[in-house]
């Protein structure tokens, strides 16, 4: 029997189970999990937001938004650079994210991200879902 479950509770329990499984398979892998969340403010207005999770050796940017009036003015680059700097300081290997062809793939390419995967015709015919990765310099 399959039944619907509370999303948050099920996600938390699934995460715990997967972490335990991974630790058993790869015991030398350092458990590393942290949530990051930043806003860019100017004159008491939030102009941009970025949210990500550190997991093992990488940072995954989950949500990233710049207010339409602030695009092209460096807000996004500052937020991206800020979160990348934190990832590098923590000794992470790379940053990854997902975006759509109608969003900001050129922005990410300009900031050193490389496409490592894509799904054509998603989320609609004629668009593309991109998966980007940026390898961070080794901290030594």
Helices and strands as residue ranges (DSSP letters): H 7-25, E 33-42, E 45-55, E 58-66, G 68-70, H 75-89, E 94-100, H 105-110, E 114-120, E 128-135
